[in-house]
Amino acid sequence: MSTDAGRRPEAAWPRGYGHLALDSVTSTLDEAARRLPELAGPTWISARAQTRARGRRGRAWANPEGNFAAALVLPDPSDPARAALRSFVAALALFDVLATLTGRPGALALKWPNDVLLNGGKLAGILLEGLLPSGLAIGIGVNLAKAPAPDQVEPGALAPVSLAGETGLQVTPEDFLETLAPAYAAWEAQFSSYGFAPIRSAWLARAARIGQPITARLPGEDITGTFRDVDEDGQLVLSTPHGTRRIAAGDIFF
Ligand SMILES: O=C(O)CCCC[C@@H]1SC[C@@H]2NC(=O)N[C@@H]21
């Protein structure tokens, strides 16, 4: 941390996790796929710059200097069918780190499926990719220093915000990872030991717009309803005038 404000108590690097710190790459997710055969266990791949970072649903992800960009590679995740639920695990770890840094958990919220909001704007995004022959990469981008211009996001999407812009905190990507890695490992231990149930409850306790009307945009269909729940498979549960809808993938608009 380059200021005392927002300093997090030192947390040790988690046992069993590796770290590759790279300079400029196309995408840390590309590096995850390329380097999988040489990785012996869970490994964070961080990069100072990404020239072709990607976001969800084929969108580009702006990665200005000073922002956090990393992919956590899990070479052999347990229960591959439920591996994607780790997007909720990663979101909780991000929430914890940002709550401690800012001292303002009430200003943070989690947006289904896996965005982190600060003061109602998008601060961080998560993109999961499966790796062949077997593995999972959890790509995480956090606007620590700069937010992309609002015209770089799709119409109707939440405005991007940065940690520095909203709070004045100057946190380097290196220091951010030092706190994120143990936070992730702690939630991962919960997930491995007890399954999705504790993750789901913790996520719901931090969810944006629960009990309120939201719109889910699916290919060819917009569904508006009241945000009721996230089910045991991580699906969004909406109650609509036509009954309950469970949504596995889509974009949410408030
Ligand atoms: O669309 C989203 O909200 C997900 C954004 C994910 C961005 C991160 S930055 C690190 C990793 N590498 C990428 O190319 N994308 C993810």
The ligand as an SDF file (V2000), in Angstrom:
LIG
                    3D

 16 17  0  0  0  0  0  0  0  0999 V2000
  -16.6890   -8.5120  -18.0390 O   0  0  0  0  0  0  0  0  0  0  0  0
  -16.2950   -8.6130  -16.8650 C   0  0  0  0  0  0  0  0  0  0  0  0
  -16.8440   -8.0080  -15.9500 O   0  0  0  0  0  0  0  0  0  0  0  0
  -15.1320   -9.5120  -16.5440 C   0  0  0  0  0  0  0  0  0  0  0  0
  -13.8250   -8.7720  -16.6580 C   0  0  0  0  0  0  0  0  0  0  0  0
  -12.6240   -9.6440  -16.3790 C   0  0  0  0  0  0  0  0  0  0  0  0
  -11.3280   -8.9240  -16.6390 C   0  0  0  0  0  0  0  0  0  0  0  0
  -10.1480   -9.6970  -16.1760 C   0  0  0  0  0  0  0  0  0  0  0  0
   -8.6410   -8.7820  -16.1770 S   0  0  0  0  0  0  0  0  0  0  0  0
   -7.7540  -10.2460  -15.8410 C   0  0  0  0  0  0  0  0  0  0  0  0
   -8.3660  -11.3420  -16.6950 C   0  0  0  0  0  0  0  0  0  0  0  0
   -7.7890  -11.3410  -18.0210 N   0  0  0  0  0  0  0  0  0  0  0  0
   -8.6570  -10.9950  -18.9570 C   0  0  0  0  0  0  0  0  0  0  0  0
   -8.4160  -10.9100  -20.1670 O   0  0  0  0  0  0  0  0  0  0  0  0
   -9.8630  -10.7570  -18.3940 N   0  0  0  0  0  0  0  0  0  0  0  0
   -9.8230  -10.9670  -16.9640 C   0  0  0  0  0  0  0  0  0  0  0  0
  1  2  2  0
  2  3  1  0
  2  4  1  0
  4  5  1  0
  5  6  1  0
  6  7  1  0
  7  8  1  0
  8  9  1  0
  8 16  1  0
  9 10  1  0
 10 11  1  0
 11 12  1  0
 11 16  1  0
 12 13  1  0
 13 14  2  0
 13 15  1  0
 15 16  1  0
M  END
$$$$
